[in-house]
């Protein structure tokens, strides 16, 4: 387990650097990230590099034993570049261009910007690529951050046309895939196609979905230029980049593929503001069991889901490249942080699979955009709450390291697909239907039950799991069906939720009887589907304990073919079926469950599959299992008691207790 900090030597007097470096080592830090926003300092004029300041900073930091992670500075092009080459700027869907004065105002498809990016990265690689004090590189910073995932400039127009031609090969195939016969949208040539910007009143969802895919591929190609250079110039150094947890404008699975591992930037008190509207029930009173978390911890399950999704990107340990160490400056209410909370967040990251935590930042800036964003020190360079927690963590470093070296395992998986997320985001059909919300509901229920869960993608190996849950497998092709069929035939269990099999991968409704390609696996047809208005529910009847009505919000009536009915609606139609396929089973849940119904179903499946809970948990506490270690974390202000293997453990408010059992 390693700990580090983000440092900006260009923000502080040179004589301060040695003092900061010594304080970092005193706090137990192992590494420092620098350089990711310093292009104007590295190259103050085109082709004129100045390295003396960076050489000196590396000398000072490495001189006290700190390892260096060096960032490529391409997220923040300097003023000379933007003014000399205004065609590099990204264009909003509205037609407005972003200008110099912030960051991420570049287009990843600009040939000029690609060339200039390669030049600065080549210069950095030539100077520091064989420096043993540099252990790795961060490419760019937070791709897509600040609503910059999609550009609509002329460079993107041409690149999109080329992307479509490569994907569909003929304009006839594209017209069929997009359903362009509707409203006379048919194209006769590639040069008639433009991005789906705001000049289009009602956008074709197939057109938009492909533009979202294209935008991910644009950043994937842009980052690859830097990756290829550094693989050559910096042999033996790791390459990574920093993602943003549950950020969903780009497909993080595709972007993560070429890296050695992935990192993400974790700001727990802001995570609820950013992602809560997409995850939590729209009605704040919809879940009366929601615990009262401490005001300065954030929502631990929102943060926890971001940890889990990040680990899933490479199915291996990840880093936190930016960990909140105090208050932030961009949330709705930027709460203060008390002693103990930063330690709690560090333990949660470790328990979820992080083997390195890097705090953002060392000292808060006195100027520009982030003046109210806390650091490990105060503005006047005194130890702040995060620094004090680091001192406390020193006594726990050995156990942290032992847990970090222990593999993370789970018997339950949640299938996650950005194409499904985007398709439902574009056409939810009914208010508040959210792909992220449905996944979070299952994740939350499993966490409450003390059952570890792992996110998986269609390219992952399913065989190691007893249960795979797809809350909605919306866009389905034969490859996914074959993968699920192979898994189930060999003895696996799949739970499919509503709206599964509804569409093709080009975002057209299937012409087959629902659930489309999944029908043979499910062993039942979806005869009718509908959204229900508030206050309307369908009574449920069946043999699963506590799985009772009403079913509301979204319902599908099922007609079993080879499947067996487990739960019925009040009109005697099927609501939940199970189909035996080879050695395994496929369940299809025909209604959108509330939290109590979901817990009842998951408890039933856990008993059926002998999936054991790692702990009996009170509301407000979460648990992780890593080998013989059970990590119990209390995110409330009150002491709570959990039971692990028959033993009771009392955990104080905002505290951590580790049980070391037997493997």
C-alpha positions in Angstrom: 0.0 0.0 0.0 1.5 3.3 -1.1 0.5 6.9 -0.3 1.3 10.0 -2.3 0.3 13.6 -2.9 -0.3 15.9 -5.9 2.2 18.8 -5.9 2.5 21.9 -8.0 6.1 23.2 -7.5 5.4 25.9 -10.2 2.9 27.4 -7.8 5.3 28.0 -4.9 8.7 29.7 -4.3 11.7 27.5 -5.0 13.0 27.9 -1.5 9.7 26.3 -0.2 10.2 23.1 -2.1 12.7 21.4 0.3 10.5 22.2 3.3 7.5 20.7 1.6 9.5 17.6 0.6 10.6 17.0 4.1 7.1 17.4 5.5 5.8 14.9 2.9 8.3 12.3 4.1 7.4 13.0 7.7 3.8 12.3 6.9 4.8 8.9 5.5 4.2 9.8 1.8 6.0 7.6 -0.8 5.4 9.5 -4.0 4.3 12.7 -5.6 2.5 13.5 -8.9 3.6 16.6 -10.7 3.5 18.3 -14.1 0.0 17.5 -15.4 -1.0 21.2 -15.8 2.4 22.8 -16.4 2.6 23.0 -20.2 3.1 26.8 -20.2 6.1 26.4 -17.8 7.6 23.5 -19.8 7.2 25.2 -23.2 6.6 29.0 -22.8 6.9 29.5 -26.6 6.5 27.0 -29.4 9.5 24.8 -29.6 11.3 26.5 -26.8 11.5 24.2 -23.7 12.6 25.1 -20.2 13.5 22.2 -18.0 15.6 23.7 -15.3 12.7 24.3 -12.9 11.4 20.8 -13.4 14.8 19.2 -13.1 15.3 21.1 -9.8 11.8 20.0 -8.5 12.5 16.4 -9.3 15.9 16.7 -7.6 14.4 18.1 -4.4 11.5 15.6 -4.2 13.5 12.5 -5.2 16.3 13.7 -2.9 14.2 12.8 0.2 13.2 9.5 -1.2 9.9 10.3 -3.0 9.0 8.5 -6.2 7.8 10.7 -9.1 4.7 10.3 -11.2 5.0 12.7 -14.2 1.9 14.0 -16.0 1.7 14.8 -19.6 0.3 18.4 -19.7 -2.0 18.1 -22.6 -5.3 18.8 -20.6 -4.3 22.5 -20.4 -2.9 23.9 -23.6 -1.0 27.2 -23.1 -2.2 30.6 -24.4 0.4 30.9 -27.2 -1.0 27.6 -28.6 -4.6 28.6 -28.4 -4.1 32.0 -29.9 -1.7 30.9 -32.7 -3.8 27.8 -33.6 -7.5 28.6 -32.8 -8.6 25.7 -34.9 -7.6 23.3 -32.0 -10.5 24.6 -29.8 -13.4 22.3 -29.1 -16.9 23.3 -30.3 -20.0 22.8 -28.2 -23.2 21.3 -29.6 -24.6 24.9 -29.5 -21.8 26.0 -31.9 -19.9 28.0 -29.3 -16.2 27.5 -29.1 -14.4 27.1 -25.8 -11.5 29.6 -25.4 -8.3 29.9 -23.3 -8.8 30.5 -19.6 -9.7 27.1 -18.2 -8.7 23.6 -19.4 -9.8 20.8 -21.7 -10.6 23.4 -24.5 -9.0 21.2 -27.2 -10.5 18.9 -29.8 -9.0 15.4 -29.8 -9.5 15.2 -33.5 -7.6 18.3 -34.4 -4.5 17.2 -36.5 -2.7 20.3 -35.3 -3.4 19.6 -31.6 -2.4 15.9 -32.0 0.9 17.0 -33.5 1.6 19.6 -30.8 0.7 17.1 -28.1 3.1 14.5 -29.6 5.9 17.1 -29.6 5.6 18.0 -25.9 5.2 14.4 -24.9 8.2 13.4 -27.0 10.3 16.2 -25.4 9.2 15.0 -21.9 9.9 11.4 -22.8 13.3 12.2 -24.3 14.4 14.1 -21.1 12.9 11.9 -18.4 12.0 8.6 -20.0 15.0 6.8 -18.6 15.2 8.6 -15.3 14.9 6.0 -12.6 13.4 8.5 -10.2 10.3 8.7 -12.4 8.2 5.5 -11.8 5.4 6.2 -14.1 3.3 8.6 -16.2 -0.2 10.0 -16.1 -1.6 10.6 -19.6 -3.5 13.9 -19.8 -6.1 14.5 -17.0 -9.7 13.5 -16.6 -10.7 12.8 -20.2 -14.1 14.4 -20.8 -14.2 16.4 -17.5 -16.0 19.7 -17.5 -18.6 18.4 -20.1 -15.9 18.1 -22.8 -16.5 14.5 -23.9 -18.0 15.5 -27.2 -16.8 18.1 -29.7 -18.7 19.2 -32.8 -16.1 21.1 -34.8 -15.2 20.7 -38.5 -12.4 18.3 -37.5 -15.0 16.1 -35.8 -17.4 16.3 -38.8 -14.7 14.8 -41.0 -13.6 12.3 -38.5 -17.1 11.1 -37.7 -17.8 10.5 -41.4 -14.7 8.4 -41.7 -15.6 6.5 -38.5 -19.1 5.7 -39.9 -17.7 4.6 -43.2 -15.3 2.2 -41.5 -18.1 0.9 -39.2 -20.9 0.5 -41.8 -18.9 0.3 -45.1 -22.0 1.3 -47.1 -24.4 4.2 -46.8 -27.2 1.7 -47.3 -26.1 -0.3 -44.2 -26.0 2.9 -42.2 -29.5 4.0 -43.2 -30.8 0.6 -42.2 -29.0 0.6 -38.9 -30.3 4.1 -38.0 -33.8 3.6 -39.3 -33.4 6.6 -41.6 -36.6 5.9 -43.5 -38.3 7.7 -40.6 -39.0 11.4 -41.3 -37.1 11.2 -44.6 -33.7 11.1 -42.9 -32.2 8.8 -45.5 -28.6 9.8 -46.7 -27.3 9.3 -50.2 -23.6 10.0 -49.4 -21.3 10.2 -46.4 -20.7 13.9 -46.8 -24.4 14.6 -46.1 -23.9 13.4 -42.5 -23.1 15.8 -39.7 -22.8 15.4 -35.9 -26.1 15.5 -33.9 -25.5 19.0 -32.6 -28.2 21.4 -31.3 -29.2 22.5 -34.8 -31.2 19.3 -34.9 -34.4 19.7 -32.9 -35.2 16.0 -32.3 -32.2 13.9 -32.7 -32.3 10.3 -34.0 -31.2 8.2 -31.0 -29.2 5.8 -33.2 -27.3 8.8 -34.7 -26.6 10.1 -31.2 -25.6 6.7 -29.8 -23.0 6.3 -32.6 -21.7 9.8 -31.9 -21.2 8.9 -28.3 -19.2 5.8 -29.4 -17.3 7.9 -31.9 -16.4 10.4 -29.1 -14.9 7.6 -26.9 -13.0 6.3 -29.9 -11.7 9.8 -30.6 -10.1 10.1 -27.1 -8.9 6.5 -27.3 -7.0 7.3 -30.5 -5.8 10.6 -29.1 -4.3 9.0 -26.0 -2.8 6.2 -28.0 -0.4 8.7 -29.7 1.0 9.6 -26.3 1.0 6.0 -25.1 3.0 4.8 -28.1 5.6 7.5 -27.6 6.1 6.8 -23.9 6.2 3.0 -24.4 9.2 3.7 -26.6 10.9 6.5 -24.7 10.1 5.5 -21.1 10.7 1.7 -21.0 9.9 0.2 -17.6 7.7 3.1 -16.5 4.0 2.4 -15.9 1.4 4.3 -17.9 -2.0 5.3 -16.5 -4.6 8.0 -16.6 -7.1 9.3 -14.1 -10.8 8.6 -14.6 -13.8 10.0 -12.6 -15.6 7.0 -11.1 -19.2 6.9 -12.3 -18.6 9.5 -15.0 -20.6 8.2 -18.0 -20.0 10.4 -21.0 -17.2 8.2 -22.3 -16.8 4.4 -22.3 -14.2 3.9 -19.6 -13.7 0.2 -20.5 -12.5 1.2 -24.0 -10.3 4.0 -22.7 -8.8 1.8 -20.0 -7.7 -1.0 -22.3 -4.1 0.1 -23.2 -3.0 1.2 -19.7 -1.1 -0.8 -17.1 -3.7 0.1 -14.5 -6.4 2.7 -14.0 -6.8 5.5 -11.4 -9.7 7.6 -10.4 -10.3 10.9 -8.6 -12.3 10.5 -5.4 -14.2 13.4 -3.8 -16.7 11.7 -1.4 -18.5 14.9 -0.2 -19.0 15.9 -3.8 -19.9 12.4 -5.2 -23.4 12.6 -3.9 -24.0 16.0 -5.6 -22.5 14.7 -8.9 -24.1 11.3 -9.1 -26.9 11.2 -6.5 -29.6 12.4 -8.9 -28.8 9.5 -11.3 -28.5 6.9 -8.5 -30.8 7.6 -5.7 -34.7 7.5 -5.8 -36.1 10.8 -7.1 -38.3 10.9 -4.0 -36.0 11.5 -1.0 -38.5 9.6 1.2 -38.7 6.6 -1.1 -36.2 4.6 1.0 -37.1 4.9 4.7 -34.2 2.5 5.6 -31.6 5.0 4.3 -29.2 5.5 7.2 -28.1 8.9 8.5 -24.5 9.1 7.4 -22.1 11.5 9.1 -22.3 14.9 7.4 -18.6 14.9 6.3 -18.3 11.3 4.9 -20.4 11.6 1.8 -22.6 8.6 0.7 -20.3 5.6 1.2 -22.2 3.4 -1.3 -22.0 6.0 -4.0 -18.2 6.2 -3.5 -18.1 2.4 -3.1 -19.8 1.8 -6.5 -17.3 4.1 -8.1 -14.5 2.1 -6.6 -16.0 -1.1 -7.8 -16.5 0.1 -11.4 -13.0 1.4 -11.5 -11.6 -1.9 -10.4 -13.7 -3.6 -13.1 -12.1 -1.6 -15.9 -9.0 -3.8 -15.7 -10.1 -6.4 -13.2 -7.1 -5.6 -11.1 -6.0 -3.2 -8.3 -6.4 0.5 -9.1 -5.1 3.8 -7.7 -6.8 6.8 -6.3 -4.9 9.6 -8.1 -6.8 12.4 -6.4 -8.2 11.7 -2.9 -10.1 14.5 -1.1 -8.1 15.5 2.0 -10.5 18.3 3.3 -13.3 20.4 2.0 -13.8 20.8 -1.8 -15.0 23.9 -3.7 -17.5 22.7 -6.3 -20.3 20.9 -4.3 -23.6 22.3 -3.3 -22.5 22.6 0.3 -18.7 22.2 0.7 -18.6 20.8 4.2 -15.7 20.8 6.5 -13.9 17.5 7.3 -13.2 16.3 10.8 -10.3 14.3 12.1 -10.7 10.6 11.1 -12.7 11.1 7.9 -9.7 11.1 5.5 -8.4 8.0 7.2 -11.9 6.3 6.8 -11.9 7.2 3.1 -8.4 5.8 2.7 -9.4 2.5 4.3 -12.5 2.3 2.1 -10.4 2.7 -1.0 -8.0 0.1 0.1 -10.8 -2.4 1.1 -12.4 -1.9 -2.4 -9.2 -2.8 -4.2 -7.0 0.3 -4.4 -3.3 -0.3 -3.6 -2.2 3.4 -3.8 -3.9 6.5 -2.6 -2.6 9.9 -3.8 -4.1 13.0 -2.0 -5.1 16.1 -3.9 -3.5 18.3 -3.0 -0.4 19.2 -0.9 -1.4 22.8 -0.2 -4.4 24.8 -1.4 -3.7 27.3 -4.1 -3.8 31.0 -3.2 -5.0 32.0 -6.7 -7.3 31.1 -9.6 -10.0 28.5 -9.8 -9.4 26.3 -6.7 -8.6 28.7 -3.9 -11.2 27.1 -1.6 -10.2 23.5 -2.4 -8.4 22.1 0.7 -5.0 20.4 0.8 -3.0 18.4 3.3 -1.7 21.7 4.6 -3.6 25.0 5.1 -3.1 28.0 2.9 -0.5 29.2 5.4 1.4 25.9 5.3 0.3 24.4 8.6 -0.8 20.8 8.9 -4.5 20.4 8.2 -7.0 17.6 9.0 -5.7 15.4 6.2 -2.1 15.7 7.3 -3.1 14.7 10.9 -4.9 11.7 9.6 -1.8 10.7 7.6 0.2 10.7 10.8 -2.4 8.4 12.4 -2.3 6.1 9.4 1.5 5.5 9.8 0.8 3.0 12.6 -1.6 1.0 10.3 0.7 0.9 7.2 1.8 -2.7 7.7 -1.8 -4.0 7.9 -2.8 -1.8 5.0 0.0 -3.3 2.9 -1.0 -6.9 3.9 -4.6 -6.3 2.9 -3.6 -4.6 -0.4 -1.6 -7.7 -1.3 -4.6 -9.9 -0.8 -6.8 -10.5 -3.9 -10.3 -9.2 -4.0 -12.9 -11.9 -4.7 -16.7 -12.0 -5.2 -19.3 -14.6 -6.2 -21.8 -12.1 -7.6 -21.3 -9.8 -10.6 -23.2 -6.9 -12.0 -23.1 -6.7 -15.8 -22.4 -3.1 -16.9 -22.4 -1.6 -20.5 -22.1 2.0 -21.5 -24.1 1.5 -24.7 -27.0 0.3 -22.6 -26.6 3.3 -20.3 -26.5 5.8 -23.2 -29.5 4.2 -25.0 -31.7 4.4 -21.9 -30.4 7.9 -21.2 -31.5 9.0 -24.7 -34.9 7.3 -24.5 -35.9 6.5 -20.9 -39.6 6.2 -22.0 -40.8 7.0 -18.5 -39.6 9.6 -16.0 -36.6 8.8 -13.9 -35.8 5.4 -15.5 -32.0 5.3 -15.1 -29.5 2.6 -15.9 -27.2 3.8 -13.2 -30.1 3.9 -10.7 -31.1 0.3 -11.4 -27.5 -0.8 -10.9 -27.0 1.2 -7.8 -30.2 -0.3 -6.3 -28.7 -3.9 -6.7 -25.3 -2.7 -5.5 -26.8 -1.1 -2.4 -28.9 -4.2 -1.6 -25.9 -6.5 -1.9 -23.8 -4.2 0.3 -26.6 -4.1 2.9 -26.6 -7.9 2.9 -22.8 -8.1 3.3 -22.3 -9.8 0.0 -19.3 -8.8 -2.1 -20.1 -7.8 -5.7 -17.9 -7.2 -8.8 -18.8 -5.3 -11.9 -18.1 -7.0 -15.2 -18.2 -6.1 -18.9 -19.1 -8.3 -21.8 -15.4 -9.0 -22.5 -14.7 -10.4 -19.0 -14.7 -14.0 -17.9 -18.0 -14.9 -16.3 -17.1 -18.4 -15.1 -15.7 -17.4 -11.7 -19.1 -16.1 -10.5 -22.1 -18.0 -9.1 -24.5 -15.3 -10.1 -24.5 -12.6 -12.8 -27.1 -9.8 -12.5 -28.0 -7.7 -15.5 -30.5 -5.2 -14.2 -31.3 -4.4 -17.8 -29.4 -5.9 -20.7 -31.0 -3.5 -23.2 -28.9 -3.7 -26.4 -28.2 -7.3 -27.1 -26.2 -9.1 -29.9 -25.5 -12.7 -30.5 -22.0 -12.4 -28.9 -23.5 -11.6 -25.5 -26.2 -14.3 -25.9 -23.5 -16.9 -26.7 -21.4 -15.7 -23.7 -24.4 -16.0 -21.3 -25.5 -19.3 -22.8 -22.0 -20.8 -22.3 -21.9 -19.5 -18.7 -25.3 -20.8 -17.8 -24.9 -24.1 -19.6 -21.8 -24.8 -17.5 -23.8 -24.2 -14.3 -24.0 -20.4 -13.8 -27.1 -18.4 -12.8 -28.2 -15.2 -14.5 -30.8 -12.7 -13.3 -32.2 -10.5 -16.1 -34.2 -7.4 -15.3 -36.8 -5.4 -17.2 -36.3 -4.1 -20.7 -33.6 -6.7 -21.5 -33.2 -7.8 -25.1 -35.3 -4.8 -26.2 -33.0 -3.4 -28.8 -30.3 -4.1 -31.3 -26.8 -2.7 -30.9 -27.6 0.1 -33.4 -30.4 1.2 -31.0 -33.4 -0.1 -33.0 -36.2 -2.0 -31.3 -35.8 -5.7 -32.1 -38.2 -7.2 -34.7 -38.3 -10.4 -32.7 -40.7 -11.2 -29.9 -39.3 -9.8 -26.6 -36.9 -10.4 -25.0 -35.4 -10.6 -28.5 -32.1 -12.6 -28.8 -32.5 -13.6 -25.1 -35.8 -15.4 -25.6 -34.4 -18.9 -25.8 -32.3 -18.3 -22.7 -35.2 -16.8 -20.7 -37.7 -19.5 -21.9 -40.5 -17.0 -21.9 -42.0 -14.2 -24.0 -42.7 -10.6 -22.9 -46.3 -10.2 -23.9 -47.0 -6.7 -22.7 -44.9 -3.9 -21.1 -45.9 -0.6 -19.6 -44.9 2.1 -17.2 -47.3 2.6 -14.3 -48.3 6.1 -12.9 -47.7 7.0 -9.3 -50.1 5.3 -7.0 -50.8 2.4 -9.2 -49.4 -1.1 -8.4 -50.0 -4.7 -9.3 -50.3 -7.2 -6.5 -47.7 -10.0 -6.5 -48.3 -13.6 -5.5 -45.8 -16.4 -5.2 -43.6 -18.7 -3.1 -40.6 -16.5 -2.5 -40.7 -15.2 1.1 -41.2 -11.4 1.4 -41.4 -10.9 -2.3 -44.8 -9.3 -2.3 -46.5 -6.5 -4.0 -47.3 -4.1 -5.2 -45.2 -4.0 -8.3 -45.1 -0.5 -9.6 -43.3 1.9 -11.9 -42.5 -0.6 -14.7 -44.1 -4.0 -15.3 -43.9 -6.7 -18.0 -46.2 -9.6 -18.3 -44.5 -12.9 -19.2 -45.7 -16.0 -21.0 -43.6 -19.0 -20.0 -42.5 -21.3 -22.8 -39.9 -23.6 -21.2 -39.6 -21.5 -18.1 -41.4 -22.0 -14.7 -43.3 -19.2 -13.0 -42.2 -18.2 -9.6 -44.2 -15.1 -9.0 -47.5 -14.0 -10.6 -49.4 -10.7 -10.9 -52.9 -10.4 -9.6 -54.3 -11.3 -13.1 -52.5 -14.6 -13.0 -49.9 -13.6 -15.6 -46.2 -14.3 -14.9 -44.0 -11.7 -13.2 -40.9 -13.8 -12.4 -39.7 -16.9 -14.3 -36.8 -19.3 -14.1 -35.6 -21.4 -17.0 -33.2 -24.3 -16.8 -30.4 -24.2 -19.4 -27.9 -27.0 -19.2 -26.5 -27.1 -15.7 -27.6 -23.5 -14.9 -30.7 -21.3 -14.7 -31.9 -18.0 -16.1 -34.3 -15.8 -14.0 -36.3 -13.0 -15.7 -37.8 -10.4 -13.4 -40.7 -8.7 -15.1 -41.0 -5.7 -12.8 -38.8 -3.0 -11.4 -38.4 -4.0 -7.8 -38.4 -1.6 -4.8 -35.7 -2.1 -2.2 -37.6 -4.6 -0.1 -38.5 -6.7 -3.1 -35.0 -6.7 -4.3 -33.6 -7.8 -0.9 -36.2 -10.6 -0.8 -35.2 -11.8 -4.3 -31.5 -11.6 -3.6 -31.8 -13.4 -0.3 -33.7 -16.2 -2.1 -31.0 -16.4 -4.7 -28.2 -16.3 -2.1 -29.7 -19.3 -0.3 -30.2 -21.2 -3.5 -26.6 -20.7 -4.6 -25.0 -20.9 -1.1 -23.6 -17.4 -1.4 -22.5 -16.4 2.1 -22.7 -13.0 3.7 -19.4 -11.8 5.2 -21.1 -9.9 8.0 -24.5 -9.0 9.6 -24.5 -5.3 9.2 -26.5 -2.5 10.8 -27.5 0.5 8.5 -24.6 2.9 8.1 -21.9 0.2 8.2 -20.3 -1.4 5.2 -17.9 -4.4 5.0 -15.4 -5.8 2.7 -13.7 -9.2 2.7 -10.1 -9.6 1.6 -8.8 -13.1 2.2 -8.8 -13.6 6.0 -9.5 -9.9 6.6 -13.0 -8.4 7.2 -12.9 -4.6 7.2 -15.8 -3.0 9.0 -16.4 0.7 8.4 -18.9 2.9 10.2 -20.0 6.0 8.2 -22.3 7.4 10.9 -21.5 9.4 14.0 -22.9 6.7 16.4 -21.2 3.5 17.5 -22.6 0.4 15.6 -22.3 -3.3 16.2 -21.7 -5.9 13.4 -21.5 -9.6 13.6 -18.8 -11.6 11.7 -18.7 -15.4 11.9 -20.7 -15.2 15.2 -18.4 -12.6 16.8 -19.7 -9.1 17.6 -17.6 -6.0 16.8 -18.4 -2.6 18.0 -17.2 0.2 15.7 -17.1 3.8 16.8 -18.5 6.6 14.6 -16.4 7.3 11.5 -14.0 4.5 12.4 -12.6 1.2 11.1 -12.2 -2.2 12.7 -10.5 -5.1 11.0 -11.2 -8.7 11.9 -8.4 -11.2 11.0 -10.1 -14.5 10.6 -8.8 -17.7 9.2 -8.5 -18.4 5.4 
